Amino acid sequence: MANATDSWIDALNALVPSWPATAGTLVLAYIVYWFGLVIYRLYFHPLAGFPGPRLAAATSWWEFYYDVVKDGELVFQLPGLHEKYGPVVRLSPRELHINDLAFYTEIYKQNTKFHKDPHFYATLGFPTASVCITDPHQHRARREILNPFFSKRTIAALSSVLHTTIEKLCTNIASIQGAVPLQDAFHCMTVDIISGYAFGTSFNMLDEPDFNAVHVRSVERSAETQWLIKHIPAIRWLADRLPGPLGSWLDGGLMELAGTCENIVKDLLASSDRKQETVFDALLSPTGSTKGHIVPSYQELVDEAIILLAAGTETTAIALTFATYHILANPDIKRAVQLELATIPRDPAGHLPYQAIENLPYLTAVIKETLRFTHAVPGKLPRIVPASGATVPSTAQRIPPGTCVAVAHYSVHMNEALFPRAHEFRPERWVGEEARGVERWLVSFSKGSRGCLGINLAWAEMYMALAYLFTRFEMELFETGPREMRWKDHGVAHTVGHLKVIAKPRTLV
């Protein structure tokens, strides 16, 4: 027995000296691999000839630094990069950013051959939601079901529902003594509208004291971790396998939002009442209006619910936040908005007619300038160059197939050739002769067949919320200035602080 034990010990002792050598070999192999990879990316990669920071060409950690460490600052680096390197800049080993308006049109046009980047959209975590589907045929089938619910005509007919929700917003604002957390109120309003329209049941977030809604916080926190998860996708995999609170903390609240949507979908699947009155009625109907419609799977429905709630609330609430801030921060703009609103007669029910509101030229200009100035989605929406390759019109440079490319909305909206004094908030640029030719370059909701599904609903919410607030209240900013309204790119423009106002009811005429 002793001899056998000694033999095992001798065998283990013989192995011990080999561990440091093995570890050293692995480390050396790793270093050699990365050295070779960097050399390949810098000198032999298909994108090696394109200019840009050398560190960005060598590793995605350069982009990680601005996305994560600097917290959404990459988009602000783009103007300086293009000034230094020209219209085409290599931002990572596999991606080019193009500052070329003609190329923007080519990428994001109707029926474009530039499809969404599977890598980027997979990291969002909802691969089967319509916004993340990269296959154009699958996407078209889903959008054919959803589009009728978000057409301009359908949204106009929804105005009575919007009236009711926005009246509730105003009533609850009037009940608050002191500062009103208006930015949170906008989030609650948009949540209530989209939840009622999509699922048939409003979340009633406007009833939360001081508009401090859990769902709003979940959406905000999940967006704040988007870049971290983009660069380290394993975080989401790990979060899914950790206990509830720990997993929710790790993925920034996405699990909370997903849990809410899972419960919604379970309730909808358990119901047999299909009146085709909500978005999910259409998705769940096997005899829907689209020929050959197949009911999405449970996970597909959950993914779609998450996207509808997140995308249907954040961008509009943020746009309303910035619009209100700029109106209140500029007395001349505020006066012009209120004078224009005063020309609208109320209907017999005491409502401001939606059609009359959307025909107001100056209010429309304020909303357009808000969308240009703060972009809604300011950064990159990456696409993949098709098999035929692509050419940059302004430089005649050929881009190889399979390359990831993008033109950030920020680059379009801050283009001085299109928008002189681009860094100034000037609604007047959308009125009269100055507006000629630039309408097509308001790209906040993107363009083409992959443009934002909810654009008409967003416009209706912005028109009506601003009209009601500035006719019902005399408002002034409270502890809110340029520092609080500075934004960071978290997929959407997130403010550093929060908009707060003092709101005093006005006498309705």
Steps between C-alpha positions, in 0.01 A plus 500: 500500500784733593676425172185587306463828691865583444454434130212748483700761691800447273275539197349825636843634590612428148211708368547797731808640329314487169216734611704821494642400165153423366360828632792688352446331166130595503578861587764517228259347249235755598744789458616369163137456387405856593819642353429319174136612505598864551756481217233348274244766587744785449667383178317212332130539592266609213450829689871558563514778239232715663611784731420532868657462844750213491375369833144487362620295203689262730234433763138573594622613842548847352126519433434340841685789665270766353182291525543367852782672690407846366130404519355553155747762373598331171247694293660830609838379372372454145528863374864523611584161350355597162675835508831318553455191280240597239150370412583133574635402842574153633346482848576137581665200335179427306314834476518823301315822574412699188434874505335521158138600446464314170631187669248546781221493242642183346526317832163593648280529191186297427584140400868553572746216449685605814352274767517551876818382670412167672779539758381842621128421509556163670662679794178696561358175636174481301602322178145415389348847549419683177766767557771233542403260221781520245341289225305746278231246404426406861501866595261592220254228609498631857470864397205425271310396812612795711497787247120550486495570875754781463388666178433873502125446452476245782693719743281801414196289590669420832500866604213454749710244690793739499275780625392287796853402600642850461210649696591256778861617476389862539268420792776321688749780431254753638474299824874525575616766741849619414732370230352262242728218374377560147751273329375205707142607427568484125635147537192392694271656241665323206500167689127530568423583137703221339401235757131570450534506122725197468353271766153637571584585861672817615772469764362816666846630579360853521337394828839443664580760771727768351509290182762274661417186298699177525461427129649837408807430711539153345497640146747775590742265675488239224597767245788617718661154486447453126858583396655280768294204383576580136871461568470215753191296396582234761359738763148440374559122491624514859215727616243250369651231722535697823231539770242772428635811679864426415422427136284813475780711644750354255294562186379843612133418560431316176386191691235707677370627168514151350308360798227758452472413132496127567200545731324714239550240229383215725180691578441577133558139396255385766230732365279393210362849431649618169330819383788626280499820704855482631841428351523166677150399388637512145820313586308225679236452235565204266259656252656844514479751221831385352478199271687198632541658843655263755445574868840588654644270764484583868856638500436702185197659666702580813777658292247710307334612823833612647589701190155662479522607863861620487506663157143625535577695816861616521551691177172694521540580869854625440388712204223655710752567775733690269218685324358622830843598626587705191161672495531599866868599469424739211232762583452600134435139399262451793306815410470397135378149591236631740375765259463242226320254730260775605364508143355147529133485605407207722240250386166456687668250736764757593775322308759652273434335161800296389474602136514867599805441723701318235437783254669759723818600312703633792423217741589260219829686454577472872443124493711457186783703649479294819531178301793643304678651798469200731464227237287246699739222389825695446750226424571224251247257355750263334439325170692235304637574152340261247686244288540751218702733723442875523655830391516818708375773263710785636832311491441214249644261759387139459375324812530121499196272546415402856635822651300657781417864413292777653415870476404637841194725523716743696728542196204584275326737741821688589600546134563875459441484125145382566433682826699824540579576867417136566589520869232762564136418572319697228142395413500772232716279277188288435284795388500673161782500248761366743303174529514422129692186420589400858179321599633170365801528729301487820593138566423457872275202427734363231380448142386232258338165568682467834391843624326536835163321514353746750591830334137613455408413858808686626406812303143488630617465860743790463246730333227434753708490817672830420174664393319398819785586734560847358132590496421352843805618696735788546831321555853592594813289534598379846862404569537408132756657270749411226700275734195288590387486136835391363448157346694179452445240231350190662340384177260786564599845625500478880523823696755535780233648727120510495260770385304658787259791480273715709156479339217741582158439341387760246144617454357337190330736259 
